[in-house]
Amino acid sequence: MTLPEERIAPTPDPVEVLTRLPLFKDLPREAVQAFLGLARWEEHPAGASLAEEGTPCTDLWLIVKGRVAGTLGDGHSMLLVMDAREGELLGTVGLYRKNATHPIRLTLVEPCTLIRFDTDTVIRLSSMGNPVGNAIEDSAIQALTRRVRGCNDAISEALRPTGGFSRAFQKLRGLLGG
């Protein structure tokens, strides 16, 4: 008896995958290829934690595939303050504050493919005028702006006298499938 031939899907070209994302779509292929030599591809299951509140913020992650929730909590209740998806950067606060710590917990809502790179690499690339470093820094500024607004909105909602904190917790529980 012979076993059926196992079919292995071709591994996609990482440069091609990245240049489909808004962050890299207008960048020279060679610059993206060189950047990949400084980064790590990672696969994580749903429910995994990338970072906890207060841990050092020395890495950035680019979501290639999947979804990540950012939460604030006190151990009893949690507040959803960020819902990040494909093409978004995580850990951006580390670019702008020396010895920064994560202001929120980052939890994978679904299995994720991420690219991980350290903040010092991005700062160095950007200071050299590298197009990838500049694109990441520009994207990080936009992401930080959106997240500060989102966090402020979530906190304002939670502080409303209509029980918003428990409503936010229920929304997060639904988002995480719990």
KAWOHU-V360162 format. One record per helix or strand. SS is the DSSP state (alpha for helix, beta for strand). FROM is the first residue (numbers start at 1). TO is the last residue. If there is no record, write none. Layout:
ss:SS from:FROM to:TO
ss:SS from:FROM to:TO
//
This chain:
ss:alpha from:14 to:19
ss:alpha from:29 to:36
ss:beta from:40 to:44
ss:beta from:49 to:51
ss:beta from:56 to:56
ss:beta from:59 to:65
ss:beta from:67 to:73
ss:beta from:78 to:85
ss:beta from:89 to:90
ss:alpha from:92 to:95
ss:beta from:101 to:101
ss:beta from:105 to:108
ss:beta from:112 to:118
ss:alpha from:119 to:127
ss:alpha from:131 to:159
ss:alpha from:164 to:175
//
